[in-house]
């Protein structure tokens, strides 16, 4: 992956968005693992932004959290530029 792509991925804050949604719905990592079929360590790495999830994995997560996958690609509302 080029540094430009890595930077763009970082700016999406996918891990933080996933974690915020999960915690807002009071869902544990164990429950997420059961809902998605993904391992707890993988989910933790995604939330910590150690690992960038492939689209198929992101789709599983979005379904488990009952949001459209497009949610993860929207700019945040905190005054940051997209």
C-alpha positions in Angstrom: 0.0 0.0 0.0 1.3 3.4 -0.9 1.7 6.1 1.8 -1.1 8.1 0.2 -3.6 5.3 0.5 -2.5 4.6 4.1 -3.0 8.2 4.9 -6.4 8.3 3.3 -7.4 5.2 5.3 -6.2 6.7 8.5 -8.3 9.9 7.8 -11.4 7.7 7.5 -11.1 6.7 11.2 -12.8 3.4 10.5 -11.6 1.8 13.7 -12.9 4.7 15.8 -16.2 4.8 14.0 -16.7 1.0 14.5 -15.7 1.2 18.2 -18.0 4.2 18.8 -21.0 2.5 17.2 -20.3 -0.8 19.0 -20.0 0.9 22.4 -23.0 3.1 21.7 -25.1 0.0 21.1 -23.6 -1.6 24.2 -22.2 -4.5 22.3 -19.1 -6.3 23.6 -16.2 -7.5 21.4 -17.4 -11.0 22.1 -20.9 -10.2 20.9 -19.5 -8.6 17.8 -17.4 -11.6 17.1 -20.4 -13.8 17.3 -22.5 -11.6 15.1 -19.8 -11.2 12.4 -18.0 -14.5 12.5 -14.8 -12.6 13.0 -12.4 -13.2 15.8 -12.1 -10.8 18.8 -8.4 -10.2 18.2 -9.1 -9.2 14.6 -12.0 -6.9 15.7 -9.8 -5.3 18.3 -7.0 -4.7 15.8 -9.5 -3.1 13.4 -10.8 -0.8 16.1 -7.2 0.1 17.1 -6.5 0.8 13.4 -3.6 -1.7 13.4 -5.4 -3.5 10.6 -7.4 -2.0 7.7 -10.5 -4.2 7.1 -11.2 -5.5 3.6 -14.6 -4.5 2.2 -16.1 -7.9 2.9 -15.1 -7.6 6.6 -16.4 -4.0 6.8 -19.7 -5.2 5.3 -20.0 -7.9 8.0 -19.3 -5.3 10.6 -21.8 -2.8 9.2 -24.5 -5.4 9.1 -23.8 -6.4 12.7 -24.1 -2.8 13.7 -27.1 -2.1 11.5 -25.6 0.7 9.5 -25.1 1.1 5.8 -21.5 0.4 4.8 -21.3 3.9 3.3 -21.5 5.3 6.9 -17.8 4.4 7.3 -16.8 6.5 4.3 -18.6 9.7 5.3 -16.7 12.7 6.6 -17.0 13.2 10.4 -19.1 16.1 11.6 -16.5 17.6 13.9 -15.5 20.3 11.5 -12.8 18.2 9.8 -12.4 18.4 6.0 -13.2 15.2 4.1 
